[in-house]
Amino acid sequence: MSKSSDNLKLPWTNVLGAQFDSVEDADAWYMNYSRLVGFSVRKNELRRSKSGQTTIRRWVCNLEGYRAEKYLANDNRVREPRPITRTGCKASFRVNYDNSSGKFTVTEFKTEHNHPLTSPNEVHLLRSHRHVSEGDLAQAKALRHVGVKTCQVVDYMGDQVGGSHNLRFKRKDLQNRLDADRSAEIGDTDSVATIAYFTAKSDNDPGLYHEYTLDDENRLRNLFWTDYMARYDYECFGDVLAFDATYKTNAYQKPLVTLVGTNHHRRTTVFGFGLLGDETVESYTWLLQTFLSAMGNRKPKSVITDGDKAMAKAIKTVFFGATHRLCCWHLERNAQANIKNEDFTRKFRDLMLTGMSAGEFDQRWFALVNEFKLHEHGWVKQMYAKRHKWAEAFLKGTFFAGMRSTQWCESIHCYLNRFLQYRLKLYEFVLQIDRALRNIRTTEVQDEFKTKFSTPVLTTHLRSLEKHATNVFPISVFHWIREEIRQEATLIQFEALNCTDTNYYTLTQFGNVDIKWTVVYNKPTNKIDCSCQMMDSAGIPCRHMFHVMKVEQFRNIPDNMILHRWTKKVKDYTSCNLARSQVDSEISDVARFSSLSTATNKMCFYAAKNEHSYKEALAAINQLTSKFQELFGGQRTCHQSSVYGPQTKSTVLDPVVVRTKGGATRLKKSPSNNRKCSVCTQPGHTARRCPIASNSARSSEANAANNDSWGTSILARSSEHFSFYNSEASYEIETQNECGSSSQPCSESTDHLWNNSSMPPSMGNLSNRIASIEQESYGTKPASRLVRTGKPNSCQRALERIRLAGWREPAGRIRARALWHESGLPVSDNRHAGFVPE
């Protein structure tokens, strides 16, 4: 038999003496035979000649042989041993190489099994028949690339073949194959693969910029990267910069810092990304200096961050002269956390965001402090010292493009969380970042399309100015400006002063006549200035300016009141061809697979209509499959990382897992609620590991008689009479001893007895435990209240509670006996033999 297809059709009754062209053909035949019969196969014997030619190959049933005795006799097991599966089955298949014919002849074929065979619906669970094909792997990689989980991939692929039992693999098999493929793609080290990815990407994107630093052990410490589109966006919209760190996005727990701004559609645009080894001033300084170098040393006008001190110092060093604003959202949350008064938080927010003069701010601030009596509060003092960084009264007139918080960063972080996981290696991490970035830029293309091919409906009373705004500004900015035009109708002209070259207008608002704005119109320059300074802060004309335009009969918005960064023409999209060609050249094997799958969907839809078309399409597919298998010699396509060229042995090692400020593990309970030892009341261990309890246990047998006599002497010498008062808050013990009678709280009386006794040193902390016995609760009732109920079950629960709390020492027995007497229960109840008096 010369063809492998003929070998697969070999009848089972005519096997001995049959010949195969290769060992692979024999292996395929026996695998097919075992799958149909219902057993798993294991390769057993292999012999080769001196020249390397295979002379003997043998296969056996997977249950052949027995487990070695040394594994069965092992008594020092840490884990549960695996179940025994070997039964000594004798089924086997062997081929020998025939030198005369150059083929492999079957010399052994045993079919008897000493174990049950699997049913057809269990064959897919046999180990030798579980195999993830190249097609299945390619499909799984395509689905995983868009964030589909492995379990969902298996469900989808099982649905395609009529159920998961028709698949040739389990979920774990697919997961292992994906992990192996990922390891092969990454190569020697994760850091090398990441740097190689940036190097290869820079061939298609000359504007790509990446920089990294190493620590003392040559491990990757800090990493920054940006691309051509991000640098071009910064050139257009880099006047305002916001950045923040997010955590748990990668396997090394490195904080991801996103540097963002806002574009002419009022959408978040990304300028660059950074992975830091820590969140120190040095790391942030390096990041901002590298960012500045990538952007041609063009500094932003203003920067928005949270209250991180390391960020603030780095901004002051690198962006000298830029206005640093603190995030209003973080400040409002901190106000509630520190003051814990919603009324204060509301007034603080109003004071933070309302425009006013510096003198008026101070007046309202001190009035707020006096109202809530916060003169000595540390956080309040710190906020007043930083008022120039957060109060609108001091930031008015500085351009922030309408941004007041780092929520622009938070929105990007929220979107990135759909793509990132805490287990991602760096190479996978940057791939997912690029994928998310492409989706973000697709949104900008949609906004641009909407602006280009649609026109808003005019609805305001100043139609000519509104019409001009639709021609100049994108839709989102136009809506912003249109709201100001609408609000112009609520203004009242309080006073007007006309001079030669300048007109002065004083305006108030309907319903709020106490606030006045002054607008100055310069006729020679056709420029309008307003005291609200919205044009300087946000970059658009305010409602007061539109009132002056109406009075002065303006048909269009003056050019000096149109900020170029908000216009439709701010970006020349014809210069973005470089980035577009980059996407076309980055088609990988996964992308090609997805493209082919999509292209064949229509053919599959029509071919499945009837049996004839189905068979015709299947024959054509099989023919093409055989053709391409021969073309590639049955080998897998190279990994995407191989396009980077041969990699030399790199000195860049993978980073270590870091601890970050935001990524630290948070306690579920406050420190005051942590579990403590019931013997010494100290946190960090339990009664089983308490050193005091262990010392007492080691000496308990030797000192049992001494301890019992010591406890009896205390009872006899003290003549204690315990009187428990039915109080909800506490109880007292009246004690009469040798020093006289007194009525003292429980802790004082027990301490007095303790100090006058010959107490063993190992029991030193039990004094406090005796005094706080009422704090030992079972459910919602103190132990003493359970005893006073007089019910045996309640007493048992109370005394068991004492037992579990570590009350096995003599002092504990003394207290238990006192409680027992108080309950009035009979001593004969044998359930409490360990506690009742002897």
Disulfide bonds with the S-S distance in Angstrom:
none
